[in-house]
Amino acid sequence: MNRWTETQIALLTLLSTRRKEVIALYDIGQSLIAQGFTETEIMDVLVKLTHEKAVELLPGSQMRVLKAKAY
């Protein structure tokens, strides 16, 4: 498994129970950085999920999960 996939799985696992809830990116980042992921790795996955319309990035460094993804 490559690093991008590991980051995606960790992020989706963290977000799996928070659908439609507004979440601070700081909270997500703190948890994933504690697991050893970098800010760049996290943002790369978030941007891809945004393009897939799975998450929505909001003003004020927040986000919302729009649809659950199963991997």
C-alpha positions in Angstrom: 0.0 0.0 0.0 1.4 3.4 -0.9 1.5 6.4 1.3 -1.3 8.3 -0.5 -3.6 5.3 0.1 -2.6 5.1 3.7 -3.4 8.8 4.2 -6.7 8.4 2.4 -7.8 5.4 4.5 -6.8 7.2 7.8 -8.7 10.3 6.8 -11.8 8.5 5.7 -11.8 6.4 8.8 -11.6 9.6 10.9 -14.5 11.1 8.9 -16.7 8.1 8.6 -19.0 9.0 11.5 -19.2 12.7 10.8 -21.4 13.1 7.8 -23.0 16.5 7.2 -21.3 17.9 10.3 -19.0 21.0 10.0 -15.5 20.0 11.1 -12.5 22.2 11.8 -9.6 21.2 9.6 -7.4 21.8 12.6 -9.0 19.0 14.5 -8.6 16.6 11.6 -5.0 17.7 11.0 -4.0 17.3 14.6 -5.2 13.7 14.7 -3.6 12.7 11.4 -0.3 14.5 12.1 -0.2 12.6 15.4 -0.4 9.4 13.3 2.7 10.5 11.3 1.1 12.1 8.2 2.2 15.4 6.9 0.1 18.5 6.1 0.8 18.1 2.4 -0.3 14.4 2.4 -3.5 15.3 4.2 -4.3 18.3 1.9 -3.6 16.1 -1.2 -6.3 13.7 -0.1 -8.7 16.4 0.9 -8.3 18.1 -2.5 -9.0 14.8 -4.3 -12.1 14.1 -2.1 -13.3 17.7 -2.9 -13.0 17.0 -6.6 -15.0 13.8 -6.1 -17.6 15.8 -4.2 -17.2 13.6 -1.1 -16.2 16.5 1.1 -16.7 20.3 0.9 -14.0 22.7 2.1 -15.6 25.7 3.8 -14.5 29.2 4.8 -12.7 29.5 8.1 -10.6 26.3 7.7 -13.6 24.0 8.0 -15.0 21.2 6.0 -18.2 19.0 5.7 -18.5 15.4 4.7 -21.0 15.1 1.9 -21.1 11.4 1.2 -19.6 8.4 2.7 -17.0 6.5 0.7 -16.2 2.8 1.3 -12.6 1.6 0.6 
